[in-house]
Amino acid sequence: MAGCRLEEFREGEVIRRAITRTVTEADNVRFPVQTMARNPTLFGAVAAEVQPVDAVREIRDLDGLAAESRAAVRDGFTGKLAIHPAQMPVSNRGFQPFDEEVSTARRTVAADPADPAAGVAAPDGAMIDMPHLKRSRLILQRAGIPA
């Protein structure tokens, strides 16, 4: 683990702005250099068992923020930096687990084997083990459901 004082690991657009050409927000492009910095940030946070936090979004584009929040969830981020109070409810909705995710997480946790290292067939027929259980418990926690 990275250390007891590290709680999150952030990805930002500083590298994009420092290295790449300036583009407008309307271009909404993720440059290869930004992806190269973003992926190790994500992997490092997960390996350190801290929150991987996605970069900020331009203040006025709340529709883009909603889409970008869902994409960040898909990629594995658990939060997003906000620079304006209007962004908070949009990001919070974007990071809420889908009903299907919650349902699957409940079934996975319910199928928790006595020996998680051995794995077990879940009700859906998929094999589950400790990483699946951890992820399912995290999904339930984010949904406000006791695991």
C-alpha positions as CSV (number, residue, x, y, z in Angstrom):
1,M,0.0,0.0,0.0
2,A,1.2,3.5,-0.8
3,G,1.0,4.8,2.8
4,C,-1.6,5.6,5.4
5,R,-1.7,9.3,4.5
6,L,-2.5,8.9,0.8
7,E,-6.3,8.9,0.3
8,E,-6.7,9.6,-3.4
9,F,-4.7,9.8,-6.6
10,R,-5.7,12.4,-9.2
11,E,-5.5,12.6,-12.9
12,G,-5.4,16.0,-14.4
13,E,-5.2,18.0,-17.6
14,V,-2.0,19.8,-16.5
15,I,0.1,17.5,-18.8
16,R,-2.2,18.1,-21.8
17,R,-2.0,21.9,-21.3
18,A,1.7,21.8,-20.7
19,I,2.6,19.7,-23.7
20,T,-0.1,19.7,-26.4
21,R,-1.4,22.5,-28.6
22,T,-4.3,24.5,-27.2
23,V,-7.7,23.4,-28.3
24,T,-11.2,24.6,-27.5
25,E,-13.4,22.7,-25.1
26,A,-15.7,22.1,-28.0
27,D,-13.0,19.8,-29.5
28,N,-13.4,17.6,-26.4
29,V,-10.4,15.6,-27.4
30,R,-8.3,13.3,-25.1
31,F,-4.9,13.4,-26.6
32,P,-2.6,10.3,-26.5
33,V,-0.2,12.1,-24.2
34,Q,-3.1,12.7,-21.7
35,T,-4.1,9.0,-21.9
36,M,-0.5,8.0,-21.3
37,A,-0.6,10.0,-18.1
38,R,-4.1,9.0,-17.1
39,N,-3.7,5.2,-17.3
40,P,-0.8,4.9,-14.9
41,T,-2.6,7.3,-12.5
42,L,-5.6,5.0,-12.5
43,F,-3.5,1.8,-12.2
44,G,-1.3,3.3,-9.4
45,A,-4.4,4.4,-7.4
46,V,-6.0,1.0,-7.7
47,A,-2.7,-0.8,-6.7
48,A,-2.3,1.6,-3.7
49,E,-6.0,0.9,-2.8
50,V,-6.8,4.6,-2.9
51,Q,-9.5,6.5,-4.8
52,P,-8.6,7.2,-8.5
53,V,-10.1,10.6,-9.2
54,D,-10.7,11.9,-12.7
55,A,-9.8,15.4,-13.9
56,V,-12.0,18.5,-13.9
57,R,-14.3,19.5,-16.7
58,E,-15.0,23.0,-18.1
59,I,-17.5,24.7,-15.8
60,R,-20.3,25.6,-18.2
61,D,-20.6,22.2,-20.0
62,L,-22.8,20.2,-17.6
63,D,-24.0,17.8,-20.3
64,G,-20.4,17.0,-21.2
65,L,-19.6,16.6,-17.5
66,A,-22.4,14.0,-17.2
67,A,-21.1,12.0,-20.2
68,E,-17.5,12.4,-19.0
69,S,-18.4,11.2,-15.5
70,R,-20.0,8.0,-16.9
71,A,-17.0,7.4,-19.1
72,A,-14.7,7.9,-16.0
73,V,-16.8,5.3,-14.2
74,R,-16.5,2.9,-17.1
75,D,-12.7,3.4,-17.1
76,G,-12.5,2.7,-13.4
77,F,-12.4,6.1,-11.7
78,T,-14.3,6.5,-8.5
79,G,-14.6,10.2,-8.4
80,K,-14.2,13.4,-10.3
81,L,-12.7,16.8,-9.4
82,A,-15.1,19.7,-9.4
83,I,-14.3,23.3,-9.7
84,H,-17.8,24.8,-9.3
85,P,-20.7,23.9,-7.0
86,A,-23.0,23.4,-10.0
87,Q,-20.8,20.4,-11.1
88,M,-21.4,18.5,-7.8
89,P,-24.9,17.1,-8.4
90,V,-24.0,16.2,-12.0
91,S,-20.9,14.3,-11.0
92,N,-22.6,12.6,-8.1
93,R,-25.4,11.3,-10.4
94,G,-22.7,10.1,-12.9
95,F,-20.9,8.1,-10.3
96,Q,-24.0,6.5,-8.8
97,P,-24.1,2.7,-9.6
98,F,-26.6,1.6,-12.1
99,D,-29.5,-0.6,-10.8
100,E,-28.1,-3.5,-12.8
101,E,-24.7,-3.1,-11.1
102,V,-26.3,-3.0,-7.6
103,S,-28.4,-6.1,-8.4
104,T,-25.3,-8.0,-9.6
105,A,-23.3,-6.8,-6.6
106,R,-26.0,-8.1,-4.2
107,R,-26.0,-11.5,-5.9
108,T,-22.2,-11.7,-5.8
109,V,-22.0,-10.7,-2.1
110,A,-24.8,-13.2,-1.3
111,A,-22.7,-15.9,-2.9
112,D,-19.7,-15.1,-0.8
113,P,-17.9,-18.4,-0.2
114,A,-16.5,-19.5,3.1
115,D,-13.1,-19.6,1.4
116,P,-12.9,-16.7,-1.1
117,A,-9.6,-17.8,-2.4
118,A,-11.2,-20.9,-3.7
119,G,-13.7,-19.1,-5.8
120,V,-17.4,-20.0,-6.2
121,A,-19.9,-20.2,-9.0
122,A,-22.2,-17.1,-8.7
123,P,-25.9,-17.3,-9.3
124,D,-25.3,-16.0,-12.8
125,G,-22.9,-18.9,-13.6
126,A,-19.8,-16.7,-13.5
127,M,-16.8,-17.5,-11.3
128,I,-16.3,-15.1,-8.4
129,D,-13.4,-14.6,-6.1
130,M,-12.0,-11.9,-3.8
131,P,-11.6,-9.1,-6.4
132,H,-15.2,-9.6,-7.5
133,L,-16.3,-9.5,-3.8
134,K,-14.3,-6.3,-3.1
135,R,-15.7,-4.6,-6.1
136,S,-19.3,-5.7,-5.3
137,R,-19.0,-4.4,-1.8
138,L,-17.7,-1.1,-3.0
139,I,-20.6,-0.8,-5.5
140,L,-23.1,-1.4,-2.6
141,Q,-21.3,1.1,-0.4
142,R,-21.5,3.7,-3.1
143,A,-25.2,3.0,-3.5
144,G,-25.7,3.4,0.3
145,I,-26.5,-0.3,0.8
146,P,-24.9,-2.3,3.6
147,A,-22.9,-5.1,2.2
